């Protein structure tokens, strides 16, 4: 009798083998000519300046968290759009309420100055 997990184990072993083969082949075949320019960190085409461990403003983290918060909340619009026709007016009014709450939160953080970088 074969275990029901045998295909998963085989798949895992094949994945590990292919990964090891690709990494090993890349290390073996790859051309290694290090230079000063190649060893410097790449910063999207901009020459690196300063220390990598410098402190960021709290505003940066606040805006990042607010972006994630509103982005995740916007994801809830997609399932609603898919079943919009079956929800009729009740679903439409509920989504208007949801968007109104989102808009109120956005206006609140805007008025508090959370999105202002020059404070």
Residue pairs with C-beta under 8 A, 6 or more apart in sequence:
40 48
41 48
41 52
59 114
59 116
59 117
59 119
62 114
63 114
63 115
63 117
66 109
66 114
66 115
70 102
70 105
70 106
73 102
74 102
76 98
77 95
80 87
80 91
80 95
83 91
84 91
84 92
87 94
109 115
113 119
